[in-house]
Amino acid sequence: MRQMNGKRSVGILATGSYTPDRVLSNFDLEKMVDTSDEWIVSRTGIRERRISSADQASSDLAYEAAKKALESAKLSPEQLDLIIVATVTPDTMFPSTACILQEKLGAKRAAAMDLSAACTGFLYGVTTATQFISNGLYKYVLVVGVESLSKITNYKDRNTCVLFGDGAGAAVIGEVQDGYGFQSFELGADGSGGPLLCQPAGGSRIPASSESVENNLHYLSMAGGEVFKFAVRVMNSATEAVLTKAGLTKDDIDLLVPHQANKRIIDSAVQRFGLSEDKVVINLDRFGNMSSASIPVALDEAVQTGRVKEGDHLVLVGFGGGLTWGATLLKWSTTPAEGSEK
């Protein structure tokens, strides 16, 4: 099936997610840094987060989420044409985590690449995947947002260590019935804000050295106040942009799936668009900020708990380091396009 513009209707055929077993609560953090449960909850809404084990890398988390998504889609790994892994905490600088995941899954036909857009990574990933399928180059693309942020978090810095957790969310992207699937996209970047949220060392600008390690430059760094103001602004503007592009209004939103960074940022968007509590997915109280895994994990939870129904209009929206932002609006359907045989 094709849309009137000659391109295929592309959507999410299935989702999956995985979070590690270990829970790091606010009360645990009280014993590690000068903070309190009340302080963290009042400023962020976070109560606990999941932490990967010492022998778990991002590809291990991604593998668990990907398996669930493929099982839900009733696809074998060999049917995948492309794997996109969105992450800022890859197993290694190279080979890509996507290539490592390809081997773990046994997806021998699939091309594979990593994508780095921080917390906006999953949205950049599904936008990229849609173009390959819409133009007929590929049939099935696996997009995974995965992070092992605990590996680059300084647990002596109370301003950042309370925020981040580990996890992975996956989506199988493919052709859906005509008129459904992704209706619009909005992506953006402002490189001038790069230093506001970054991992200073480990690349070619500041290679690993005893000095870079001693100065804690391999941990993530964030100017919280500036990022907060940026986030409130772009969450609203990106949501408005995808609604306008799709010819819809805020009253058409059935479910908002925002990046899970801070409850106050989400509340700002909720108030701006006049949404009721049942139209917003919030799980940051249990998982914290999982960067590129945040949106797909929240989406999968909504799917698994029956909050997403056929024909619903979903807005996925986020922001992150880069600085980057993005949103997409989709009309939900996991029904493959007519004649699209698995």
C-alpha positions as CSV (number, residue, x, y, z in Angstrom):
1,M,0.0,0.0,0.0
2,R,1.2,3.5,-0.8
3,Q,0.2,7.0,0.3
4,M,-1.0,9.5,-2.3
5,N,2.6,10.9,-2.6
6,G,3.7,7.5,-3.8
7,K,5.6,6.7,-0.6
8,R,4.8,3.8,1.7
9,S,3.0,4.3,5.0
10,V,5.6,3.4,7.7
11,G,5.0,2.7,11.4
12,I,6.0,0.7,14.4
13,L,5.2,-3.0,14.1
14,A,6.3,-4.0,17.6
15,T,8.2,-2.8,20.6
16,G,10.3,-4.3,23.4
17,S,12.3,-3.1,26.4
18,Y,14.7,-4.2,29.1
19,T,16.0,-2.7,32.3
20,P,18.6,-4.3,34.6
21,D,17.6,-5.9,37.9
22,R,19.6,-3.7,40.2
23,V,17.6,-0.8,41.7
24,L,19.4,2.3,43.0
25,S,17.0,4.2,45.2
26,N,17.2,7.8,46.4
27,F,17.8,6.3,49.9
28,D,20.8,4.5,48.5
29,L,22.1,7.8,47.1
30,E,21.6,9.4,50.5
31,K,24.4,7.2,51.7
32,M,26.7,8.1,48.8
33,V,26.4,11.9,48.4
34,D,24.9,14.9,50.2
35,T,21.3,14.6,49.0
36,S,17.9,13.4,50.2
37,D,14.9,11.6,48.9
38,E,12.8,14.7,49.4
39,W,15.3,16.9,47.5
40,I,15.5,14.6,44.5
41,V,11.8,14.0,44.2
42,S,10.8,17.6,44.6
43,R,13.3,18.7,41.9
44,T,13.1,15.8,39.4
45,G,10.3,13.4,40.3
46,I,12.8,10.5,40.3
47,R,12.6,7.9,43.1
48,E,14.8,5.1,41.8
49,R,16.7,4.0,38.7
50,R,18.1,0.8,37.3
51,I,21.8,0.1,37.2
52,S,23.6,-2.5,34.9
53,S,26.0,-5.0,36.4
54,A,29.7,-4.8,36.0
55,D,29.7,-7.4,33.2
56,Q,26.7,-5.8,31.3
57,A,27.5,-3.6,28.4
58,S,25.0,-1.6,26.2
59,S,24.8,-4.4,23.6
60,D,23.6,-6.8,26.3
61,L,20.8,-4.5,27.3
62,A,20.0,-3.9,23.6
63,Y,19.9,-7.6,22.9
64,E,17.2,-8.3,25.5
65,A,15.0,-5.4,24.2
66,A,15.5,-6.4,20.6
67,K,14.6,-10.0,21.2
68,K,11.3,-9.0,22.7
69,A,10.5,-6.6,19.9
70,L,11.2,-9.2,17.2
71,E,9.2,-11.8,19.1
72,S,6.2,-9.4,19.3
73,A,6.6,-8.6,15.6
74,K,6.8,-12.4,14.8
75,L,9.9,-11.8,12.8
76,S,13.2,-13.7,12.8
77,P,16.5,-11.7,13.0
78,E,17.4,-12.9,9.5
79,Q,14.4,-10.8,8.2
80,L,16.0,-7.6,9.4
81,D,17.5,-5.3,6.7
82,L,19.0,-2.7,9.0
83,I,19.8,-2.2,12.7
84,I,20.2,1.3,14.1
85,V,21.4,1.6,17.6
86,A,21.0,5.1,19.2
87,T,23.4,5.4,22.1
88,V,26.1,7.7,23.7
89,T,27.4,4.8,25.8
90,P,28.5,2.2,23.1
91,D,30.4,-0.9,24.0
92,T,33.4,0.5,22.2
93,M,34.1,3.4,19.9
94,F,34.3,0.8,17.2
95,P,33.1,-1.6,16.1
96,S,29.6,-0.1,16.5
97,T,27.3,-1.5,19.1
98,A,24.9,-2.1,16.2
99,C,27.4,-4.5,14.7
100,I,27.9,-6.2,18.0
101,L,24.1,-6.5,18.4
102,Q,23.8,-7.9,14.8
103,E,26.1,-10.7,15.7
104,K,24.3,-11.4,19.0
105,L,21.0,-11.6,17.3
106,G,22.2,-13.6,14.3
107,A,20.8,-10.9,11.9
108,K,23.2,-11.9,9.1
109,R,21.4,-9.9,6.3
110,A,21.2,-6.7,8.2
111,A,23.4,-3.6,7.7
112,A,24.2,-2.0,11.0
113,M,25.2,1.4,12.4
114,D,25.2,3.5,15.5
115,L,23.6,6.9,15.8
116,S,24.6,9.5,18.4
117,A,22.1,12.2,19.3
118,A,22.0,11.7,23.0
119,C,18.5,11.6,24.5
120,T,17.0,12.4,21.1
121,G,18.7,9.4,19.6
122,F,15.7,7.1,19.3
123,L,13.7,9.8,17.5
124,Y,16.6,10.4,15.1
125,G,16.7,6.6,14.6
126,V,13.0,6.1,13.8
127,T,13.1,9.1,11.4
128,T,16.1,7.6,9.6
129,A,14.5,4.1,9.5
130,T,11.3,5.5,8.0
131,Q,13.1,7.0,5.0
132,F,14.7,3.7,4.1
133,I,11.3,1.9,4.2
134,S,9.3,4.7,2.7
135,N,11.5,4.8,-0.3
136,G,11.4,1.0,-0.7
137,L,15.1,0.3,0.0
138,Y,14.4,-1.8,3.1
139,K,11.5,-3.7,4.5
140,Y,12.2,-4.1,8.2
141,V,14.5,-1.9,10.4
142,L,15.2,-2.5,14.0
143,V,15.8,0.7,16.0
144,V,17.2,0.4,19.6
145,G,17.7,3.2,22.1
146,V,20.1,1.9,24.7
147,E,22.3,3.5,27.5
148,S,24.6,2.4,30.2
149,L,24.8,5.8,31.8
150,S,25.9,4.4,35.1
151,K,29.3,3.7,33.5
152,I,29.9,7.4,32.8
153,T,28.2,8.9,35.9
154,N,30.2,10.4,38.7
155,Y,28.7,9.2,41.9
156,K,30.4,11.9,43.8
157,D,28.6,14.6,41.9
158,R,25.2,15.0,43.5
159,N,23.9,17.2,40.7
160,T,24.1,14.5,38.1
161,C,24.3,11.1,39.8
162,V,20.7,11.4,41.0
163,L,19.4,11.7,37.5
164,F,20.5,8.8,35.3
165,G,19.8,5.1,34.9
166,D,20.4,2.3,32.4
167,G,18.0,0.5,30.0
168,A,17.1,-0.3,26.4
169,G,14.0,0.1,24.3
170,A,13.5,-1.3,20.8
171,A,11.1,-0.9,17.9
172,V,10.6,-2.8,14.7
173,I,9.8,-0.4,11.9
174,G,8.0,-1.5,8.8
175,E,5.2,-0.8,6.3
176,V,1.7,-0.4,7.9
177,Q,-1.8,-0.1,6.4
178,D,-2.4,3.0,4.4
179,G,-3.0,6.2,6.3
180,Y,-1.5,4.9,9.6
181,G,2.0,5.1,11.0
182,F,4.3,8.2,11.1
183,Q,2.5,11.3,10.0
184,S,5.2,13.9,10.6
185,F,8.7,14.5,12.0
186,E,10.6,17.4,13.5
187,L,14.3,17.2,14.2
188,G,16.7,20.0,15.3
189,A,20.1,20.8,16.7
190,D,22.0,23.7,18.2
191,G,25.7,22.8,18.3
192,S,26.5,26.1,20.2
193,G,24.9,24.4,23.3
194,G,27.1,21.3,23.1
195,P,29.2,22.1,26.2
196,L,26.1,22.3,28.3
197,L,25.6,18.5,28.3
198,C,28.6,16.4,27.3
199,Q,31.3,13.8,28.1
200,P,34.4,16.0,27.7
201,A,37.1,13.3,27.3
202,G,37.5,10.0,25.4
203,G,37.4,11.3,21.9
204,S,40.1,12.9,19.6
205,R,39.8,16.4,21.3
206,I,40.8,15.1,24.8
207,P,42.2,11.5,24.4
208,A,42.3,9.3,27.4
209,S,45.3,10.1,29.6
210,S,46.2,9.9,33.3
211,E,45.4,13.7,33.5
212,S,41.9,13.3,31.9
213,V,41.1,10.5,34.3
214,E,42.3,12.4,37.3
215,N,40.2,15.4,36.3
216,N,37.1,13.3,36.0
217,L,36.7,14.3,32.3
218,H,35.3,10.9,31.3
219,Y,32.2,11.4,33.3
220,L,29.2,13.2,31.9
221,S,28.9,16.9,32.6
222,M,25.7,19.0,32.6
223,A,24.8,22.6,33.2
224,G,21.4,21.7,34.7
225,G,19.8,25.2,34.7
226,E,20.5,26.0,31.1
227,V,19.5,22.5,29.9
228,F,16.2,22.8,31.8
229,K,15.3,26.1,30.1
230,F,16.2,24.7,26.7
231,A,14.2,21.6,27.3
232,V,11.0,23.4,28.3
233,R,11.2,25.5,25.2
234,V,11.9,22.8,22.6
235,M,9.6,20.2,24.1
236,N,6.7,22.6,23.4
237,S,7.9,23.9,20.0
238,A,8.7,20.4,18.6
239,T,5.3,19.1,19.7
240,E,3.6,22.1,18.1
241,A,5.6,21.5,14.9
242,V,4.6,17.9,14.4
243,L,1.0,18.7,15.1
244,T,1.0,21.5,12.5
245,K,2.7,19.3,9.9
246,A,0.2,16.6,10.4
247,G,-2.7,19.0,10.2
248,L,-3.8,18.2,13.8
249,T,-4.3,20.2,17.0
250,K,-3.5,19.5,20.6
251,D,-7.0,18.2,21.1
252,D,-6.1,15.3,18.7
253,I,-3.3,14.0,21.0
254,D,-4.4,10.6,22.5
255,L,-1.0,9.9,24.2
256,L,2.1,12.0,24.8
257,V,5.3,9.9,25.3
258,P,8.0,12.4,26.4
259,H,11.6,12.0,27.2
260,Q,11.8,11.1,30.8
261,A,14.3,13.7,32.2
262,N,12.5,15.7,34.7
263,K,8.9,15.8,36.0
264,R,8.8,19.6,35.9
265,I,9.7,19.7,32.2
266,I,7.0,17.2,31.4
267,D,4.5,19.1,33.5
268,S,5.3,22.2,31.5
269,A,4.3,20.4,28.3
270,V,1.2,18.9,29.9
271,Q,0.0,22.3,30.9
272,R,0.8,23.9,27.6
273,F,-1.3,21.4,25.7
274,G,-4.0,20.9,28.3
275,L,-3.5,17.2,28.6
276,S,-5.1,15.0,31.3
277,E,-2.9,12.6,33.3
278,D,-4.2,9.6,31.4
279,K,-2.8,11.0,28.2
280,V,0.8,11.2,29.3
281,V,3.3,8.4,29.9
282,I,5.5,9.0,32.9
283,N,7.9,6.4,34.3
284,L,10.9,8.5,35.3
285,D,10.0,7.9,39.0
286,R,11.1,4.3,38.5
287,F,13.8,4.6,35.9
288,G,15.2,8.1,35.9
289,N,16.7,9.5,32.8
290,M,17.8,6.7,30.4
291,S,18.8,9.1,27.6
292,S,18.0,7.4,24.2
293,A,16.3,4.5,25.9
294,S,13.9,6.7,27.7
295,I,11.2,7.2,25.0
296,P,11.2,3.6,23.7
297,V,11.0,2.1,27.2
298,A,8.1,4.4,28.0
299,L,6.4,3.6,24.7
300,D,6.8,-0.2,25.3
301,E,5.3,0.1,28.8
302,A,2.3,2.0,27.4
303,V,1.8,-0.7,24.7
304,Q,2.2,-3.6,27.1
305,T,-0.3,-2.1,29.6
306,G,-2.9,-1.4,26.9
307,R,-2.7,2.4,27.0
308,V,-2.1,2.5,23.2
309,K,-5.0,1.6,20.9
310,E,-5.5,1.2,17.2
311,G,-5.9,4.6,15.6
312,D,-4.6,6.6,18.5
313,H,-2.5,9.7,17.7
314,L,0.8,9.5,19.6
315,V,3.4,12.2,20.0
316,L,6.9,11.1,20.9
317,V,9.0,14.1,21.9
318,G,12.5,14.7,23.4
319,F,15.6,16.7,23.7
320,G,19.2,15.9,24.6
321,G,22.9,16.7,24.3
322,G,24.2,18.2,21.1
323,L,22.1,20.1,21.8
324,T,19.4,18.2,19.9
325,W,15.6,17.9,19.9
326,G,13.0,15.9,18.0
327,A,9.4,14.8,17.8
328,T,7.2,12.6,15.7
329,L,3.4,12.1,15.4
330,L,2.1,8.7,14.4
331,K,-1.3,7.2,14.0
332,W,-0.9,3.9,15.8
333,S,-1.3,0.6,14.0
334,T,0.8,-2.5,14.2
335,T,-1.2,-4.1,11.3
336,P,1.2,-4.7,8.4
337,A,0.4,-3.2,5.0
338,E,-1.8,-5.3,2.8
339,G,0.4,-7.6,0.7
340,S,3.4,-7.1,3.0
341,E,4.2,-10.7,3.6
342,K,6.5,-11.7,6.4
